[in-house]
Amino acid sequence: MGKALSTIRNPLRNFNLEGRAHAAVSKNKPTAAPKHKADQMNYEQILHDHPDIVEESRKKHHVLDKHLKDIYVISNDAEVIKEQDPNKPLPTDRKPVEDFEYGVKQPTIVPHGKITLKQALEFISQHQNNPAVWTSSKISDDYLLSEEKVKNILKYFRVYELYVPPTKMNATIGKPSLPKTFGKRVQRAQLASGQKED
């Protein structure tokens, strides 16, 4: 339906298009939009009270025009270069960011009483491997943590251990699989023994 309407509407829209374009171009000045009643009254009041101001605004001042043409501005402002903060460096390359070791960026400055994920995994695995040497008191002294927190960490967190089962060298090869049969039902025992069906 839309295509049918557009085939009818397009020729009507384009009728005498060139003539209408010439008429629009040949107009001297576009007609201004009608003013609001209050604005029209204010305009007429100004025309009545100060006709010299209106005349002055319509006149071209050649002296002012000459001054505008004589002025040429050259900007000599020095470029302001902001110094980079060494603690917050901006990226220098546009390569994609590589993945971090544990999925998150490790902080460079760690306050007292806090540890990074890498440090936590280190002392948990050391305690798992040798609990007699790496006691909670030694870990708390090394990493500046409270002993109670270290005991809770060692109690509730563990590092996964990789268990690889031993492989069997003498693997037995099973019997070949029996063919699938379609159509008539054949006893598996007959197929296995090699008897033909009746």
Buried (B, 14 or more C-beta within 10 A) or exposed (E): EEEEEEEEEEEEEEEEEEEEEEEEEEEEEEEEEEEEEEEEEEEEEEEEEEEEEEEEEEEEEEEEEEEEEEEEEEEEEEEEEEEEEEEEEEEEEEEEEEEEEEEEEEEEEEEEEEBBBEBBBBBBBBBBEEEEEBBBEBBBEBBEBEBEBBBEBBEEEEEEEEEEEEEEEEEEEEEEEEEEEEEEEBEEEEBEEEEEEE
